[in-house]
Each structure stands twice: as structure tokens, then as C-alpha cells.
Amino acid sequence: MARKTASQGTPATAALAAAGVSFTAHPYTHDPAAASYGMEAAEVLGIDPARVFKTLMVDVDGRLAVGVVPVSGNLDLKALAAALGGKKAAMADPATAERRTGYVLGGISPLGQRQASPTVLDESALALETILVSGGRRGLDLELSPQDLIRLTGARTARIGTGR
């Protein structure tokens, strides 16, 4: 896989480069009218939505956490809470998610966050050679192996996605 170019630099690409992880940057022109950032990326890039993952900030029993699931489905909040040993989960306030990660909504990457949070990757990723996640800004996805994502984020895996 190719390395990033300077024009695509984000904290996420910097984290991958610093770790020596191979990845492919997939920039695209983001349409502000798009209803779903993740589905937009899959469609514009011509990639199966089951390989494109969205990063969602969640409040689990008063602690922030990250769920990473295919854009072709939804996050099962109860399953995410259980995967982290919690009882109740709800989507985090968007402003809180932006402050915690240092990224804007639609560009939140599981990599290079301002303050790392416990992360759970949907187990469907393990069956794929590579997956795509947000690169840290709208209009940039990064393709890497799920094993590298797990290693760099300290993620655990569980069945947290629905609607596949």
C-alpha cells in the first residue's frame, strides 16, 4: 500500500506513519449535502460498504468510548456496552465527540485522536484483508489491515454492528 502525501496529512496519517504502518489514502470530494458520510465514501470510492467503517463516539456508563462498525449497518449500543463491561450506552454529544477526538463529525478517525478512548471494532472486520476508516477529515478515508487498526488503537473486537 502507498504512503500518504503531505497534502493529506492529519493526526491519523501521522500516527500511521510514525508506527510504520502501510496504508492507502483514499481522498475524495465530500458533498456537504450527503446524508451519510460513510455511505458517501463507499459510493464515491466504489468500495463495498461492508469494508468501509464508521467511527462513533459513545457514552458507556459515563465514560467515552469508540465503536467502529461497517457503514452498511448500525451500531448496537447494548452490544458495545457489554463488550466494554458496561450496562448502558448512548451516542455521545457531538460537541463532546469533537473535543475529545480533535476531529469534526464526519471526519472522526479511530486513529490519532486527541485523547484516546476504549475502542471496539466490529468483528466483521477480521474477515477482511483491509478496511477503510475515516482519515481525520471529511473526504479522506484510510485503508489498512484490521490487525494494524487493532494494534494501534488497542481495540477489542466484538459483534457490535447490526444490519449487515
N, C-alpha and C positions, 0 to 999 in steps of 0.2 A: 504494500500500500504506500501511497505517496505521503510525504510530509506536508505540513501546512506551508502556506506562503505568508509573508509578512502582513499582507493586506487582510488576512483572515484571522489575525491574532486576537485571541480572547483568553481569559484566565483558564478556560477549558483546554484550549490548544496548547497553552503554555504548560499546563500540568502534564499533558500527554508527552510533549517534547522533553520536559525535564525528566520524566520517568523512562524515556527512551522507547515509548510505545509507538508502534506503527499504526497509522490511521489514515483514512482518506477524508478530506474535507469536501463536502458537497454544498457549495454555495448556490443560492437561487434567489430570484427576485420575489420578495414577500409582497403579497397583495393585502393591504390593510383591511379590505372588505372580507377576507377569508373567514369563514365561520369556525374553522378548526385549524389551529396552527399545524398540528401533527398530520392531519389528513391532507392539508395543503402541501406539505413537504413530500409526502408519499406520492401524491398525484403529479406535482411538478417534476419531481426527480424520476418518476416512472418506476418506483420501488414498491414491492408488496407491502401493504400497510402492517402486516404481521411482523415485518422486520424493522419498522420504524417505531421507536418507543418514545412515549411522552414522560416527562418528569413532573411529578405532582408533589407539592408540599402539603403535609397533613399534620394535624394536631392529634397526637395519641396520648390520651390521659394527661394533657397539659404540657407535653413535650413535643417539639417539632421533629418530624421525620420525613423521609422522602420515599415515595413509591414510584417505580419505573415500570410502566406497562405498555403493551402494544397500542398504537393509536387506533387499531381496528376494534378495540374493546374499551372497557371501562375499568376503573379501579374498584375493587371490592374492599370497602373501608373496614369491614369487620375482619376480613382475612388479613389485612395489613396490620391491624391492631394485634391480632392473635400472633402473627409472625414476630412481632416485637415484644410479646409478653404483656400486651396491654388489653384493656377491656373495651375502650370506646375510642373511635377515631372520627374526625370531621375534617373537611378541607380547611386548610389554614387561610387566614385572611390574606388576600392578595398583596397588600402593602407589607405585611409581615414577611411573606414569602420573598418579596423583592429585597427587603432589608437584610434578611438572613442570608440569602444566596449572593446578593450583589448583581443579580440579573433581572431583566424585565420579564413580565409574563409573556409567554410565547417564545422566550429565549432562555428559560431556566435550564441549565445543564446539570446533570448529576456530578460533573467534574469541575474542579476549580472553584467551588463555592466559597464565598467569603467566610462562612462558618459552617463546617461540615455537620451533617445531621445523620443519624442512623438511617441506613438506606436498605430497601428491599427491592430486589429485581424479580420480576415475574419469571417463574421457572421455565416458561416457554422459550426464553432466550437461550437456554442451554442446548436446545436442539438446533440452533443456528450457528453457522460459521462466523458470521458477522451480523451486527445490529447497528442501527443508526440512532443516535441521541442528539438532542439539541447541542449546538456548538457554543452556546453562550450569547447568542443574539438571534433575533428573528431573521430568517433567511440563511441560516447556516446549520447544517447537520453534519455530524462526525460519524464515520463508520469505523468500528473497531470490533475486536472479538469480545464476546460477553465475559470471558475469563479475565481479560485485561480490565474491563469495567469493574468487575467484582473486586479484583486485586486493588485497584486504585481508590475505590470508594469504601472498601471494607464491607461491601454489601453482603447480605444474606439472600438466599433465593427461597421463594415460596410461591404457591399458586395464589396470586393476588389480583389477577386480571379476570374479567368476565367478557362474555360475548365474542369469543374467538370463533 
